[in-house]
């Protein structure tokens, strides 16, 4: 038993002597940085500005869907009229009308696809702009904690939950948005 105790003391002393040698090697030395964690997704989804953006986008989607339904209903009615004319017109006259109808449908479909693509581009642009607009607010939170970096929660493999400042950032953002509701207009295209 005494031998084991002496062995542990000897090993402790040995490791104590090796420690300075290990630090003397050429390993990079990092200083601890104050790191904060935030959920970008939650910042967008749960802040008042983010909610207003989502509502705006839903309105734009609904408008586009309604326009598509209206155009479709108009084409159905026009197609029924054209079908009724089929038996009353000479084939060459009917073909001219049918070709014109087809061209109109193709043009409307192309316009609708362009509108869909513009809507998606506007949504993506607004979401990118959102983080640019709120950057000064996040900078205030960084200064409050004397932090050097804010990481998105999805980028962190493992972290202390106390580093997550998402709720606080949402509170800061909501306060700033209440004081400046024009922030939403800084987010790029609204109705292109």
Secondary structure, 3 states (H helix, E strand, C coil): CHHHHHHHHHHHHHHHHHHHHHHCCCCCCCCCCCEEEECHHHHHHHCHHHHHHHHHHHHHHHHHHHHHHHHHHHHHHHHHHHHHHHCCCCHHHHHHHHHHHHHHHHHHHHHHHHHHHHHHHHHHHHHHHHHHHHHHHHHHHHHHHCCCEEEEHHHCCCCCHHHECHHHHHHHHHHHHHHCHHHHHHCCCCCC
